[in-house]
């Protein structure tokens, strides 16, 4: 399975927020943001901080893509 954070990028556009602003608002590292940009795994704590900063749920910022069999 893979994870996609495309919903997060769309949400940032809708809120007219930059990635840098999100880093500051959510108090996450630039390293975590880089991983998000590559659709890599990040700690749940990072996702919770983002959800808190954006006042949304995890379903609003990510989706799990099933692997092709």
GIFEN-V697870 format. One record per residue. N is the residue number from 1. D_LAST is the distance of its C-alpha to the last C-alpha in whole Angstrom. Layout:
BEGIN
<<N/D_LAST> <N/D_LAST>>
END
This chain:
BEGIN
<<1/10> <2/13> <3/16> <4/18> <5/22> <6/23> <7/25> <8/27> <9/28> <10/29> <11/31> <12/33> <13/34> <14/35> <15/37> <16/38> <17/37> <18/37> <19/34> <20/38> <21/39> <22/36> <23/36> <24/40> <25/39> <26/37> <27/38> <28/35> <29/35> <30/34> <31/32> <32/30> <33/30> <34/29> <35/26> <36/25> <37/26> <38/23> <39/20> <40/21> <41/21> <42/25> <43/27> <44/27> <45/31> <46/30> <47/28> <48/31> <49/34> <50/32> <51/32> <52/35> <53/36> <54/35> <55/36> <56/32> <57/29> <58/26> <59/24> <60/26> <61/26> <62/22> <63/18> <64/15> <65/12> <66/9> <67/6> <68/4> <69/0>>
END
